[in-house]
Amino acid sequence: MTNHLFSVFQDERFMDLTIYQYGYEKCEPLHAFGPYVRNNYLFHYVISGKGMLHSNDEKDHTTHYQILAGSGFLIEPGYVNTYYADEDEPWEYVWVEFGGLRAKECMELAGLSYKSPVFRTTESEYGERILKEMLTIVQSQNASSLELIGHLYLFCDGLIKYSSSRKQTQGGNLSEFYVREAVVYIEHNYAENITVEELARMCKLDRSYFGKVFKKAVGQSPQEFLIRYRMSKAADALIIGDDSVGDIGASVGYPNLLHFSRAFKGVYGVSPREYRQKNKIIDSFRQERGCREIAIFPLFRTKRRIPWESCDLSHLFPRGVLLILFVLSLLYYFYAHKKNIRFLFYELFFMLFSHLFFLRIFSTFHEGIDDICLYFGQLHTA
């Protein structure tokens, strides 16, 4: 192996865990890097020799760590770090820069952070397993993206399994990990007939213990969370869609309409039909007309639903503004006639705002008729 290897991972399709760069280096005496702030996680494993790590916290206080062969150190993104090789025994290390949605979670489970950046194992053979995975990543020049990501997962799994600091953070973080897994499972399977026992089995926990852990983290029992999540999905469907109440109940795991209505009323205080009648905001008629809702004239806090095909200027003014402009133009029109003042501009001004005012009134009346018809139609089909 040469004294220096460096590679960049080009595939950006992996979100949970991904590699950015990786390499190997046999350093010269006092070879240093930093002070520098990383954007991603960076882990070094020392093969031989030793060196120093200077790590800063959020208050810019510096802590000094001596890193020996058979151990490693983590650099967390967002913090200033400096590290350098020993003058007499310069280190030789392999390193991986990585990130992703679950990178922080993995490092927390391993007990590694800017507060505790040094990785040590209880047995030397465990460190050799970490080194093996890292060397596989660094030396696999022709490996596929999936193969490299697979070794990254094995590397992170090794950090979690073999870290001597894992027990310091395992309790709370591991519980939160189980809760997140259960929540994700509910989000993807709420339409199925899932039970608390099934969630506990998935997390490989006793049902009673799982319930305690879940309630401590979320503030609700697993059953309460499942019901509320299902009802929130049903409420969205009642407001947005036109499916029957029975179909919506079945889509969230309640094929029995009576059971669904009871559960819904227990959460929202009203039946599904009452909820739909009070909160329906999108109807098929206006969807077909291609309506959009915009907020105009913040002073009046009004909203208008504007069909794309009728973009006349009357929709740009609330009725109050048009009424004021219409009255002013009307008064000036009579004043001008009384004084025998005839200017084409003022007459056009009067005609414009009178047109807009009556157009606005007619449009509002027309929409009101639509709402009444659609309301009774919903009562019939709900």
C-alpha positions as CSV (number, residue, x, y, z in Angstrom):
1,M,0.0,0.0,0.0
2,T,1.3,3.5,-0.8
3,N,1.7,6.2,1.8
4,H,-1.4,7.9,0.7
5,L,-4.8,6.9,-0.8
6,F,-7.8,9.1,-1.5
7,S,-11.1,8.5,-3.2
8,V,-14.4,10.4,-3.7
9,F,-17.8,8.5,-3.7
10,Q,-19.9,9.8,-6.6
11,D,-23.3,8.1,-6.1
12,E,-25.8,10.4,-4.4
13,R,-28.8,8.1,-4.4
14,F,-28.3,6.8,-0.9
15,M,-30.1,8.9,1.8
16,D,-29.9,7.0,5.1
17,L,-26.2,6.5,5.1
18,T,-23.8,7.5,2.4
19,I,-20.0,7.9,1.8
20,Y,-18.5,11.2,0.7
21,Q,-14.7,10.5,0.8
22,Y,-12.3,7.9,2.1
23,G,-8.6,7.3,2.2
24,Y,-5.4,6.1,3.9
25,E,-2.3,7.9,5.0
26,K,1.0,7.2,6.6
27,C,1.9,10.6,8.1
28,E,5.2,12.4,8.5
29,P,6.2,13.5,12.0
30,L,4.0,16.4,13.2
31,H,1.8,16.3,10.1
32,A,-1.3,18.3,11.0
33,F,-4.7,19.2,9.7
34,G,-6.8,22.0,11.0
35,P,-8.1,24.0,12.7
36,Y,-11.1,23.1,10.4
37,V,-14.9,22.6,10.5
38,R,-16.3,19.6,8.7
39,N,-19.7,19.5,7.0
40,N,-20.0,15.7,7.5
41,Y,-18.9,13.0,10.0
42,L,-15.3,12.0,9.7
43,F,-13.9,8.9,11.4
44,H,-10.2,8.0,11.6
45,Y,-8.9,4.6,12.8
46,V,-5.2,4.5,13.9
47,I,-3.4,1.5,12.6
48,S,0.0,2.3,14.1
49,G,1.8,5.2,15.8
50,K,0.0,7.9,17.7
51,G,-1.1,11.5,17.6
52,M,-3.2,14.3,19.2
53,L,-6.7,15.6,18.7
54,H,-7.8,19.1,19.8
55,S,-11.6,19.2,19.8
56,N,-13.6,22.4,20.4
57,D,-17.2,22.5,21.8
58,E,-20.0,25.0,21.1
59,K,-18.4,27.5,23.6
60,D,-15.1,27.2,21.8
61,H,-13.5,25.4,24.8
62,T,-10.7,23.0,23.6
63,T,-10.2,19.5,24.9
64,H,-7.0,17.5,24.1
65,Y,-7.0,13.8,23.4
66,Q,-4.1,11.5,22.8
67,I,-5.0,8.9,20.2
68,L,-3.1,5.6,20.2
69,A,-2.9,2.7,17.8
70,G,-6.0,0.4,17.9
71,S,-8.3,3.3,18.6
72,G,-10.1,6.0,16.5
73,F,-11.6,9.4,16.7
74,L,-14.8,11.0,15.4
75,I,-15.0,14.5,14.1
76,E,-18.6,15.8,14.3
77,P,-19.8,18.3,11.7
78,G,-20.0,21.9,12.8
79,Y,-17.2,21.9,15.3
80,V,-13.6,23.1,15.0
81,N,-11.0,20.3,15.2
82,T,-7.2,20.0,14.8
83,Y,-5.2,16.8,14.7
84,Y,-1.6,16.0,14.2
85,A,0.9,13.2,14.2
86,D,3.4,12.5,17.0
87,E,6.9,13.7,16.4
88,D,8.5,10.4,17.4
89,E,5.8,7.9,16.4
90,P,3.7,9.5,13.7
91,W,0.5,7.7,13.1
92,E,-0.8,5.7,10.2
93,Y,-4.5,5.8,9.8
94,V,-7.5,5.0,7.5
95,W,-10.4,7.4,7.4
96,V,-14.0,7.6,6.1
97,E,-16.1,10.7,5.6
98,F,-19.8,9.9,5.7
99,G,-23.3,11.3,6.5
100,G,-27.0,10.7,5.8
101,L,-30.3,10.9,7.6
102,R,-29.3,8.2,10.1
103,A,-25.6,9.0,10.6
104,K,-26.2,11.0,13.8
105,E,-28.4,8.3,15.2
106,C,-25.7,5.7,14.6
107,M,-23.0,7.8,16.2
108,E,-25.2,8.4,19.2
109,L,-25.8,4.7,19.6
110,A,-22.0,4.2,19.5
111,G,-21.6,6.9,22.2
112,L,-19.5,9.1,19.9
113,S,-19.9,12.8,19.6
114,Y,-17.9,16.0,19.9
115,K,-18.1,15.6,23.7
116,S,-16.8,12.0,23.5
117,P,-14.9,11.7,20.2
118,V,-12.5,8.8,21.0
119,F,-13.4,5.3,19.9
120,R,-12.0,2.5,22.0
121,T,-12.9,-1.2,22.1
122,T,-12.9,-3.7,25.0
123,E,-11.1,-6.3,22.9
124,S,-8.4,-5.7,20.3
125,E,-10.0,-8.1,17.9
126,Y,-13.0,-5.8,17.7
127,G,-10.9,-3.0,16.5
128,E,-9.5,-5.3,13.8
129,R,-13.0,-5.9,12.5
130,I,-13.6,-2.1,12.2
131,L,-10.3,-1.8,10.4
132,K,-11.1,-4.6,8.1
133,E,-14.3,-2.9,6.9
134,M,-12.6,0.5,6.5
135,L,-9.8,-1.0,4.5
136,T,-12.3,-2.8,2.3
137,I,-13.9,0.5,1.5
138,V,-10.6,2.3,0.9
139,Q,-9.0,-0.4,-1.2
140,S,-12.1,-1.4,-3.3
141,Q,-11.3,0.8,-6.3
142,N,-13.6,-1.1,-8.7
143,A,-16.4,-1.9,-6.2
144,S,-20.0,-1.0,-7.0
145,S,-21.9,1.7,-5.1
146,L,-24.0,-0.9,-3.4
147,E,-21.0,-2.9,-2.2
148,L,-19.4,0.2,-0.7
149,I,-22.6,1.3,1.0
150,G,-23.0,-2.2,2.4
151,H,-19.5,-2.0,3.9
152,L,-20.4,1.4,5.4
153,Y,-23.4,-0.2,7.1
154,L,-21.2,-2.9,8.5
155,F,-18.7,-0.3,9.6
156,C,-21.4,1.6,11.5
157,D,-22.8,-1.5,13.0
158,G,-19.3,-2.4,14.2
159,L,-18.9,1.0,15.9
160,I,-22.2,0.5,17.7
161,K,-21.4,-3.1,18.7
162,Y,-17.8,-2.7,19.8
163,S,-17.6,0.8,21.2
164,S,-16.6,0.8,24.9
165,S,-18.7,4.0,25.4
166,R,-21.9,2.5,24.0
167,K,-23.3,1.6,27.4
168,Q,-23.1,5.3,28.5
169,T,-25.8,6.3,26.0
170,Q,-27.4,3.0,25.1
171,G,-30.4,3.3,27.4
172,G,-32.2,6.4,26.3
173,N,-31.0,6.5,22.7
174,L,-31.8,2.8,22.1
175,S,-35.3,3.4,23.5
176,E,-35.8,6.3,21.1
177,F,-34.5,4.2,18.3
178,Y,-37.2,1.6,19.0
179,V,-39.9,4.3,19.2
180,R,-38.8,5.7,15.8
181,E,-38.9,2.3,14.3
182,A,-42.5,1.8,15.6
183,V,-43.6,5.2,14.4
184,V,-42.2,4.5,10.9
185,Y,-43.9,1.2,10.8
186,I,-47.3,2.8,11.8
187,E,-46.9,5.4,9.1
188,H,-46.4,2.8,6.4
189,N,-48.9,0.2,7.7
190,Y,-51.7,2.2,9.4
191,A,-54.3,0.9,6.9
192,E,-53.5,-2.7,7.9
193,N,-54.9,-4.5,11.0
194,I,-51.8,-3.9,13.1
195,T,-51.7,-4.3,16.9
196,V,-49.5,-3.2,19.8
197,E,-48.3,-6.8,20.1
198,E,-47.2,-6.7,16.5
199,L,-45.3,-3.5,17.1
200,A,-43.6,-4.9,20.2
201,R,-42.6,-8.1,18.3
202,M,-41.1,-6.0,15.5
203,C,-38.9,-4.1,18.0
204,K,-38.1,-7.5,19.8
205,L,-39.4,-6.1,23.1
206,D,-41.8,-7.3,25.7
207,R,-45.3,-5.7,25.1
208,S,-45.4,-4.1,28.6
209,Y,-41.9,-2.7,28.4
210,F,-42.5,-1.5,24.8
211,G,-45.6,0.4,26.0
212,K,-43.7,2.1,28.8
213,V,-40.9,3.1,26.5
214,F,-43.3,4.4,23.8
215,K,-45.4,6.5,26.2
216,K,-42.3,8.0,27.8
217,A,-41.0,9.2,24.4
218,V,-44.2,10.2,22.7
219,G,-46.5,11.0,25.6
220,Q,-49.2,8.6,24.4
221,S,-49.6,4.9,24.5
222,P,-49.0,3.0,21.3
223,Q,-52.7,2.3,20.9
224,E,-53.6,6.0,21.4
225,F,-51.0,7.1,18.9
226,L,-52.2,4.5,16.3
227,I,-55.8,5.7,16.7
228,R,-54.9,9.4,16.5
229,Y,-52.7,8.8,13.5
230,R,-55.4,6.9,11.6
231,M,-58.0,9.5,12.5
232,S,-55.8,12.3,11.2
233,K,-55.4,10.5,7.9
234,A,-59.2,10.0,7.8
235,A,-59.8,13.7,8.6
236,D,-57.6,14.7,5.7
237,A,-59.5,12.4,3.4
238,L,-62.9,13.7,4.5
239,I,-61.8,17.3,3.8
240,I,-60.0,16.8,0.6
241,G,-61.6,13.9,-1.2
242,D,-65.1,12.8,-2.1
243,D,-64.9,9.1,-1.1
244,S,-67.7,7.8,1.1
245,V,-67.3,7.7,4.9
246,G,-67.3,3.9,4.8
247,D,-64.5,3.8,2.2
248,I,-62.4,6.3,4.1
249,G,-62.8,4.2,7.3
250,A,-61.7,1.1,5.5
251,S,-58.7,2.9,4.1
252,V,-57.4,3.7,7.6
253,G,-57.9,0.2,9.1
254,Y,-61.6,0.4,10.1
255,P,-63.8,-1.8,7.8
256,N,-66.6,-1.5,10.3
257,L,-68.4,1.9,9.8
258,L,-69.7,1.9,13.3
259,H,-66.3,1.3,14.9
260,F,-64.8,4.0,12.7
261,S,-67.4,6.6,13.6
262,R,-66.9,5.9,17.3
263,A,-63.1,6.2,17.0
264,F,-63.4,9.4,15.0
265,K,-65.8,11.0,17.4
266,G,-63.6,10.0,20.3
267,V,-60.7,12.0,18.7
268,Y,-62.6,15.0,17.1
269,G,-65.8,15.1,19.1
270,V,-68.0,14.9,16.0
271,S,-69.0,12.2,13.6
272,P,-67.1,11.9,10.3
273,R,-70.1,13.3,8.4
274,E,-70.4,16.3,10.6
275,Y,-66.7,16.9,10.3
276,R,-66.9,16.8,6.6
277,Q,-69.8,19.2,6.4
278,K,-68.1,21.7,8.7
279,N,-64.6,21.5,7.2
280,K,-65.0,20.7,3.5
281,I,-62.6,23.1,1.7
282,I,-62.2,21.6,-1.8
283,D,-65.1,20.5,-3.9
284,S,-65.2,18.8,-7.3
285,F,-67.0,21.7,-8.9
286,R,-64.3,24.2,-8.2
287,Q,-61.5,21.7,-8.9
288,E,-63.0,21.2,-12.4
289,R,-63.0,24.9,-12.9
290,G,-59.3,25.1,-12.0
291,C,-59.7,27.4,-9.0
292,R,-56.8,28.7,-6.9
293,E,-57.0,30.5,-3.6
294,I,-54.9,33.6,-3.0
295,A,-54.7,36.1,-0.2
296,I,-55.0,39.7,-1.3
297,F,-55.0,43.1,0.4
298,P,-53.5,41.9,3.8
299,L,-55.2,44.9,5.5
300,F,-58.6,43.3,4.9
301,R,-57.5,39.7,5.5
302,T,-59.7,38.4,2.7
303,K,-59.4,35.4,0.5
304,R,-60.9,34.9,-3.0
305,R,-61.3,31.8,-5.0
306,I,-60.4,32.8,-8.6
307,P,-61.2,30.6,-11.6
308,W,-58.4,30.7,-14.2
309,E,-60.8,31.3,-17.0
310,S,-62.4,34.5,-15.5
311,C,-59.4,36.6,-14.6
312,D,-61.2,40.0,-14.7
313,L,-59.9,42.8,-12.5
314,S,-62.9,42.6,-10.1
315,H,-61.2,39.6,-8.3
316,L,-58.3,41.8,-7.4
317,F,-60.3,43.9,-5.0
318,P,-62.3,43.0,-1.9
319,R,-65.9,44.1,-2.0
320,G,-65.3,46.8,0.7
321,V,-62.6,48.5,-1.4
322,L,-64.8,48.4,-4.6
323,L,-67.7,49.9,-2.7
324,I,-65.7,52.8,-1.4
325,L,-64.2,53.5,-4.9
326,F,-67.6,53.2,-6.5
327,V,-69.3,55.7,-4.1
328,L,-66.4,58.1,-4.5
329,S,-66.6,57.9,-8.3
330,L,-70.4,58.3,-8.1
331,L,-70.2,61.4,-6.0
332,Y,-67.6,63.0,-8.2
333,Y,-69.6,62.1,-11.3
334,F,-72.6,64.0,-10.0
335,Y,-70.4,66.9,-8.8
336,A,-68.8,67.1,-12.3
337,H,-72.3,67.2,-13.9
338,K,-73.5,69.9,-11.5
339,K,-70.5,72.0,-12.3
340,N,-70.7,71.2,-15.9
341,I,-67.3,69.6,-15.8
342,R,-66.8,67.0,-18.4
343,F,-63.5,65.2,-18.6
344,L,-63.3,61.9,-20.4
345,F,-60.8,60.6,-17.7
346,Y,-63.3,60.9,-14.8
347,E,-66.1,59.4,-16.8
348,L,-64.0,56.4,-17.6
349,F,-63.0,56.2,-14.0
350,F,-66.6,56.0,-12.9
351,M,-67.5,53.4,-15.5
352,L,-64.6,51.2,-14.6
353,F,-65.2,51.0,-10.9
354,S,-69.0,50.7,-11.3
355,H,-68.4,47.8,-13.6
356,L,-65.9,46.1,-11.2
357,F,-68.3,46.6,-8.2
358,F,-71.3,45.0,-9.8
359,L,-69.1,42.2,-11.3
360,R,-67.8,41.5,-7.9
361,I,-71.3,41.3,-6.4
362,F,-72.5,39.1,-9.2
363,S,-69.5,36.8,-8.8
364,T,-70.0,36.4,-5.1
365,F,-73.7,35.7,-5.6
366,H,-72.8,33.1,-8.2
367,E,-70.3,31.3,-5.9
368,G,-72.9,31.4,-3.1
369,I,-75.4,29.5,-5.2
370,D,-72.6,27.0,-6.1
371,D,-71.8,26.4,-2.4
372,I,-75.5,25.9,-1.5
373,C,-76.0,23.3,-4.3
374,L,-72.8,21.5,-3.5
375,Y,-73.6,21.5,0.2
376,F,-76.9,19.7,-0.3
377,G,-75.2,17.4,-2.8
378,Q,-72.7,16.4,-0.1
379,L,-75.5,15.7,2.4
380,H,-77.0,13.4,-0.1
381,T,-73.8,11.5,-0.9
382,A,-71.8,11.6,2.4
